[in-house]
Each structure stands twice: as C-alpha cells, then as structure tokens.
Amino acid sequence: MTPTLYLGPRNYSSWSLRPWLVLRWGNINFEEQFIALDQPGYGRGQIVAVKAVSPNGKVPALQHNGTTIWDSLAISEWAAEQNAELWPHDPAVRAVARAATAEMHAGFEGIRREMPMNIQRRKTHDQWSEDTERDLSRLFELWQNCRTTYADVGPWLFGTRSIADAFYTPVATRLRTYDIGLDDVCQAYVNTLLQDQDFQAWEHDCVSDVWDKPGYPVLDKLYDE
C-alpha cells in the first residue's frame, strides 16, 4: 500500500518540508495530501481535518498499512529503514549526522520564533533578540565544522546528501528570506540546499497566503504593509 504523507502549506510549513524531501531523496513512492491550517484550532492542535489523520493534531503525519507516524524525524527514520542511503554509511559519521539532525529538530527556538518560514518572502531585518543571535552563531559553527570536515566528500553537510540536509533546508530558506549575511562556507552550503531539484520543485508550487481571514491568526505576510 502506498504511504500517504499529510502536510501543511508549502510556503510556511518547515516541518512538512523536511520529511517530504527525505521521502523524495529516498526514492520512496508516496501520496501527498495538503491540509489548510488557516482553520479554527490552529496553534492548539485542534484543527479537525488534522486531528482526523494525526493523533497530536499536527502535521506532518504519515500513514502506511494502518500505522500513523506523526513526527518529522520519526517519519525520516522510517524512510531510512526503507533506504539506508539516507544516512552516511560510516557509523561514526552517521552518529554525528543524527546528532546534528536532532539538534535542529529540538533546538534553535529563537530562529523558529523570530524567523517564521515564508519561502516567498524577502525582508531585511537588522536586529534580532539575544536568543536568535545565539542560535545563528551556533548554526554557523555547526555548518562550518561539518563542511570543513567533510568538504573532500561532497557539498552536503556530511559530504553526501542525508536526512540532516533535509532538516536544515527550511533554515536555509529563512536565511534567504531575512537577508542574513553568511561567510563563504555557509553560503556555499545554503546554495547547495536551495539548488536541489526536489527543493526547487517544492518551492515552485508555493502559494503565499496572508492568513488574515476574520478569526484566524496572521502567520506571516509576503511583504510588509
């Protein structure tokens, strides 16, 4: 039976983009179902259409053969069980790649809070909170260390493309959206992520939505008013 991946809007849902890329990179056939999130219950895990397919009321969620997986990292690990090429072959490198992925999955709260993903948006912002500045410093440190260590293997975070890259792709879009200055190493890595054909397919189909219907929160806007 073909798995079904339930997703939020392409332009905004960083969590949805991650496993979508992983499944594409793993050559895993799947059906995609997008769910509008500008509905009552947004932000509280209470959207009826999402609750119908995901026990925690959030997307992404993957359903396959009667099993539901409702977390982006768990979906990605499921995909890696179908295709081992999604993690580095070397056990030591694979362990570090998992640590880098888990750090993205659980951390960088300042970036998430102050730099919401909006792939189509372009905005210059000069001042960030202390938390976000700390997150950016850690992000760049991690990227520089990994790219320096694995530069001779290839252009991805650990040389070859892996789940780690899928988890950092939404961050790359944020850095572009908010015009964050990068050194040559980090810029080259961002270019690698954003020039990936599967990411570009996702980006091509993005539709902006100001989410300003009465009673719904405005998540973000394409341009400032």
C-alpha positions as a Markdown table, in Angstrom:
| # | Residue | x | y | z |
|---|---|---|---|---|
| 1 | Met | 0.0 | 0.0 | 0.0 |
| 2 | Thr | 1.3 | 3.4 | -0.9 |
| 3 | Pro | 2.1 | 5.7 | 2.1 |
| 4 | Thr | 0.3 | 8.9 | 2.4 |
| 5 | Leu | 2.1 | 12.0 | 3.8 |
| 6 | Tyr | -0.2 | 14.7 | 5.3 |
| 7 | Leu | 1.3 | 18.2 | 5.0 |
| 8 | Gly | 0.8 | 21.8 | 5.8 |
| 9 | Pro | 1.1 | 24.7 | 3.3 |
| 10 | Arg | 4.3 | 24.5 | 1.3 |
| 11 | Asn | 5.1 | 28.2 | 1.8 |
| 12 | Tyr | 5.0 | 28.1 | 5.6 |
| 13 | Ser | 5.3 | 24.5 | 7.0 |
| 14 | Ser | 9.0 | 23.8 | 7.7 |
| 15 | Trp | 8.1 | 20.6 | 9.5 |
| 16 | Ser | 6.3 | 19.4 | 6.4 |
| 17 | Leu | 9.1 | 20.2 | 4.0 |
| 18 | Arg | 11.6 | 18.1 | 5.9 |
| 19 | Pro | 10.1 | 14.6 | 5.6 |
| 20 | Trp | 8.8 | 15.4 | 2.1 |
| 21 | Leu | 12.4 | 15.9 | 1.0 |
| 22 | Val | 13.5 | 12.8 | 2.8 |
| 23 | Leu | 11.0 | 10.6 | 1.0 |
| 24 | Arg | 11.8 | 12.2 | -2.4 |
| 25 | Trp | 15.6 | 11.7 | -1.8 |
| 26 | Gly | 15.0 | 8.1 | -0.7 |
| 27 | Asn | 13.0 | 7.3 | -3.9 |
| 28 | Ile | 10.1 | 6.2 | -1.8 |
| 29 | Asn | 6.8 | 6.4 | -3.6 |
| 30 | Phe | 4.1 | 8.2 | -1.6 |
| 31 | Glu | 0.9 | 10.2 | -2.0 |
| 32 | Glu | 0.7 | 13.7 | -0.6 |
| 33 | Gln | -2.3 | 15.4 | 1.0 |
| 34 | Phe | -2.1 | 19.1 | 1.9 |
| 35 | Ile | -4.3 | 20.4 | 4.7 |
| 36 | Ala | -5.0 | 24.1 | 5.0 |
| 37 | Leu | -4.1 | 25.3 | 8.5 |
| 38 | Asp | -5.9 | 28.6 | 8.5 |
| 39 | Gln | -8.8 | 27.0 | 10.3 |
| 40 | Pro | -10.3 | 27.1 | 13.8 |
| 41 | Gly | -8.0 | 25.3 | 16.2 |
| 42 | Tyr | -4.7 | 26.4 | 14.6 |
| 43 | Gly | -1.9 | 26.7 | 17.1 |
| 44 | Arg | -3.7 | 24.4 | 19.6 |
| 45 | Gly | -3.5 | 21.1 | 17.8 |
| 46 | Gln | -7.3 | 21.2 | 17.3 |
| 47 | Ile | -7.9 | 21.6 | 13.6 |
| 48 | Val | -10.5 | 18.9 | 12.8 |
| 49 | Ala | -9.0 | 17.9 | 9.5 |
| 50 | Val | -5.6 | 17.4 | 11.0 |
| 51 | Lys | -6.9 | 15.6 | 14.1 |
| 52 | Ala | -8.5 | 13.1 | 11.7 |
| 53 | Val | -5.2 | 12.0 | 10.4 |
| 54 | Ser | -2.7 | 12.8 | 13.2 |
| 55 | Pro | -3.2 | 11.9 | 16.9 |
| 56 | Asn | -1.4 | 15.0 | 18.2 |
| 57 | Gly | -3.2 | 17.4 | 15.8 |
| 58 | Lys | -0.1 | 18.4 | 14.0 |
| 59 | Val | 1.4 | 17.8 | 10.5 |
| 60 | Pro | 3.3 | 16.2 | 9.0 |
| 61 | Ala | 1.9 | 12.8 | 9.6 |
| 62 | Leu | 2.5 | 9.6 | 7.5 |
| 63 | Gln | 0.0 | 6.8 | 7.3 |
| 64 | His | 1.1 | 3.4 | 6.0 |
| 65 | Asn | -0.5 | 0.0 | 6.3 |
| 66 | Gly | -2.6 | 1.0 | 9.3 |
| 67 | Thr | 0.2 | 2.8 | 11.1 |
| 68 | Thr | 0.4 | 6.5 | 11.7 |
| 69 | Ile | 3.7 | 8.3 | 12.3 |
| 70 | Trp | 3.2 | 11.9 | 13.5 |
| 71 | Asp | 6.6 | 13.3 | 13.8 |
| 72 | Ser | 9.0 | 14.6 | 11.1 |
| 73 | Leu | 12.1 | 12.9 | 12.5 |
| 74 | Ala | 10.3 | 9.6 | 13.1 |
| 75 | Ile | 9.0 | 9.7 | 9.5 |
| 76 | Ser | 12.5 | 10.3 | 8.3 |
| 77 | Glu | 13.9 | 7.4 | 10.3 |
| 78 | Trp | 11.1 | 5.2 | 8.9 |
| 79 | Ala | 12.3 | 6.3 | 5.4 |
| 80 | Ala | 15.9 | 5.4 | 6.3 |
| 81 | Glu | 14.8 | 1.9 | 7.1 |
| 82 | Gln | 13.5 | 1.7 | 3.6 |
| 83 | Asn | 16.6 | 3.3 | 2.1 |
| 84 | Ala | 19.9 | 3.2 | 4.1 |
| 85 | Glu | 21.4 | 5.8 | 1.7 |
| 86 | Leu | 19.5 | 8.5 | 3.6 |
| 87 | Trp | 22.2 | 8.4 | 6.3 |
| 88 | Pro | 26.0 | 8.4 | 5.9 |
| 89 | His | 27.5 | 4.9 | 5.6 |
| 90 | Asp | 30.2 | 5.2 | 8.2 |
| 91 | Pro | 28.8 | 4.6 | 11.7 |
| 92 | Ala | 30.8 | 7.4 | 13.3 |
| 93 | Val | 29.7 | 9.9 | 10.7 |
| 94 | Arg | 26.2 | 8.6 | 10.9 |
| 95 | Ala | 26.1 | 9.2 | 14.6 |
| 96 | Val | 27.3 | 12.8 | 14.2 |
| 97 | Ala | 24.7 | 13.3 | 11.4 |
| 98 | Arg | 22.0 | 12.1 | 13.7 |
| 99 | Ala | 23.2 | 14.4 | 16.5 |
| 100 | Ala | 23.1 | 17.4 | 14.1 |
| 101 | Thr | 19.6 | 16.5 | 12.9 |
| 102 | Ala | 18.3 | 16.0 | 16.5 |
| 103 | Glu | 19.8 | 19.4 | 17.4 |
| 104 | Met | 17.8 | 21.0 | 14.6 |
| 105 | His | 14.7 | 19.0 | 15.5 |
| 106 | Ala | 14.7 | 20.1 | 19.1 |
| 107 | Gly | 16.5 | 23.4 | 19.2 |
| 108 | Phe | 17.1 | 26.8 | 17.6 |
| 109 | Glu | 13.9 | 28.2 | 19.2 |
| 110 | Gly | 14.9 | 31.8 | 18.7 |
| 111 | Ile | 15.2 | 31.3 | 14.9 |
| 112 | Arg | 11.9 | 29.5 | 14.8 |
| 113 | Arg | 10.2 | 32.2 | 16.8 |
| 114 | Glu | 11.6 | 35.3 | 15.1 |
| 115 | Met | 12.2 | 33.9 | 11.6 |
| 116 | Pro | 9.0 | 32.1 | 10.6 |
| 117 | Met | 9.4 | 30.2 | 7.3 |
| 118 | Asn | 7.9 | 32.1 | 4.4 |
| 119 | Ile | 9.7 | 30.8 | 1.2 |
| 120 | Gln | 8.3 | 33.6 | -1.0 |
| 121 | Arg | 9.0 | 36.5 | 1.4 |
| 122 | Arg | 12.0 | 38.8 | 1.2 |
| 123 | Lys | 12.6 | 41.1 | 4.2 |
| 124 | Thr | 15.7 | 42.8 | 5.6 |
| 125 | His | 15.9 | 42.8 | 9.4 |
| 126 | Asp | 18.9 | 44.2 | 11.2 |
| 127 | Gln | 18.2 | 43.4 | 14.9 |
| 128 | Trp | 17.5 | 40.1 | 16.5 |
| 129 | Ser | 17.0 | 39.0 | 20.0 |
| 130 | Glu | 19.9 | 37.6 | 22.1 |
| 131 | Asp | 18.4 | 34.1 | 21.7 |
| 132 | Thr | 18.2 | 34.3 | 18.0 |
| 133 | Glu | 21.8 | 35.7 | 17.7 |
| 134 | Arg | 23.0 | 32.8 | 19.8 |
| 135 | Asp | 21.1 | 30.4 | 17.6 |
| 136 | Leu | 22.6 | 31.9 | 14.5 |
| 137 | Ser | 26.1 | 31.7 | 15.9 |
| 138 | Arg | 25.6 | 28.0 | 16.9 |
| 139 | Leu | 24.1 | 27.3 | 13.4 |
| 140 | Phe | 27.1 | 28.7 | 11.6 |
| 141 | Glu | 29.5 | 27.0 | 13.9 |
| 142 | Leu | 27.9 | 23.6 | 13.2 |
| 143 | Trp | 27.8 | 24.2 | 9.5 |
| 144 | Gln | 31.4 | 25.4 | 9.3 |
| 145 | Asn | 32.7 | 22.5 | 11.3 |
| 146 | Cys | 30.8 | 19.9 | 9.3 |
| 147 | Arg | 31.6 | 21.4 | 5.9 |
| 148 | Thr | 35.3 | 21.7 | 6.8 |
| 149 | Thr | 35.5 | 18.1 | 8.0 |
| 150 | Tyr | 33.6 | 16.6 | 5.0 |
| 151 | Ala | 34.5 | 19.1 | 2.2 |
| 152 | Asp | 36.5 | 16.4 | 0.3 |
| 153 | Val | 33.5 | 14.1 | 0.2 |
| 154 | Gly | 30.9 | 16.4 | -1.4 |
| 155 | Pro | 29.0 | 19.7 | -0.9 |
| 156 | Trp | 26.4 | 18.5 | 1.6 |
| 157 | Leu | 26.6 | 18.8 | 5.4 |
| 158 | Phe | 28.3 | 15.4 | 5.7 |
| 159 | Gly | 29.6 | 15.3 | 2.2 |
| 160 | Thr | 26.8 | 13.2 | 0.7 |
| 161 | Arg | 23.1 | 14.1 | 0.9 |
| 162 | Ser | 21.4 | 12.9 | 4.0 |
| 163 | Ile | 18.4 | 13.4 | 6.3 |
| 164 | Ala | 20.5 | 16.1 | 8.1 |
| 165 | Asp | 20.3 | 18.3 | 4.9 |
| 166 | Ala | 16.6 | 17.9 | 4.7 |
| 167 | Phe | 16.3 | 19.2 | 8.3 |
| 168 | Tyr | 18.5 | 22.2 | 7.6 |
| 169 | Thr | 16.8 | 23.2 | 4.3 |
| 170 | Pro | 14.0 | 25.2 | 5.9 |
| 171 | Val | 16.6 | 27.1 | 7.9 |
| 172 | Ala | 18.4 | 27.9 | 4.6 |
| 173 | Thr | 15.1 | 29.4 | 3.3 |
| 174 | Arg | 14.9 | 31.6 | 6.4 |
| 175 | Leu | 18.4 | 32.9 | 6.0 |
| 176 | Arg | 17.5 | 33.9 | 2.4 |
| 177 | Thr | 14.1 | 35.4 | 3.4 |
| 178 | Tyr | 15.6 | 37.6 | 6.1 |
| 179 | Asp | 18.7 | 38.5 | 4.2 |
| 180 | Ile | 21.2 | 37.1 | 6.8 |
| 181 | Gly | 24.8 | 37.7 | 5.8 |
| 182 | Leu | 26.9 | 34.5 | 5.5 |
| 183 | Asp | 30.5 | 33.6 | 5.2 |
| 184 | Asp | 31.6 | 31.7 | 2.1 |
| 185 | Val | 31.4 | 28.3 | 3.6 |
| 186 | Cys | 27.8 | 28.8 | 4.9 |
| 187 | Gln | 26.7 | 30.5 | 1.7 |
| 188 | Ala | 28.0 | 27.6 | -0.4 |
| 189 | Tyr | 26.1 | 25.2 | 1.8 |
| 190 | Val | 22.9 | 27.2 | 1.5 |
| 191 | Asn | 23.3 | 27.3 | -2.2 |
| 192 | Thr | 23.6 | 23.5 | -2.3 |
| 193 | Leu | 20.3 | 23.2 | -0.3 |
| 194 | Leu | 18.3 | 25.7 | -2.3 |
| 195 | Gln | 19.6 | 24.5 | -5.7 |
| 196 | Asp | 18.5 | 20.9 | -5.0 |
| 197 | Gln | 16.0 | 19.9 | -7.7 |
| 198 | Asp | 13.5 | 18.5 | -5.2 |
| 199 | Phe | 13.5 | 21.6 | -3.0 |
| 200 | Gln | 13.0 | 23.7 | -6.2 |
| 201 | Ala | 10.0 | 21.6 | -7.1 |
| 202 | Trp | 8.5 | 22.3 | -3.7 |
| 203 | Glu | 9.3 | 26.0 | -4.0 |
| 204 | His | 7.8 | 26.2 | -7.5 |
| 205 | Asp | 4.4 | 25.1 | -6.0 |
| 206 | Cys | 4.5 | 27.5 | -3.1 |
| 207 | Val | 1.4 | 29.8 | -2.7 |
| 208 | Ser | 1.5 | 32.7 | -0.4 |
| 209 | Asp | -1.5 | 33.3 | 1.9 |
| 210 | Val | -1.7 | 36.2 | 4.3 |
| 211 | Trp | -4.0 | 34.2 | 6.6 |
| 212 | Asp | -5.9 | 37.3 | 7.5 |
| 213 | Lys | -9.5 | 36.0 | 7.4 |
| 214 | Pro | -11.5 | 37.2 | 10.4 |
| 215 | Gly | -10.9 | 35.0 | 13.4 |
| 216 | Tyr | -7.7 | 33.5 | 12.1 |
| 217 | Pro | -4.1 | 34.5 | 13.1 |
| 218 | Val | -1.9 | 36.2 | 10.6 |
| 219 | Leu | 1.1 | 33.8 | 10.4 |
| 220 | Asp | 3.2 | 36.0 | 8.2 |
| 221 | Lys | 2.9 | 38.2 | 5.2 |
| 222 | Leu | 4.7 | 38.2 | 1.9 |
| 223 | Tyr | 5.5 | 41.9 | 2.0 |
| 224 | Asp | 5.4 | 44.5 | 4.8 |
| 225 | Glu | 2.5 | 46.9 | 4.7 |
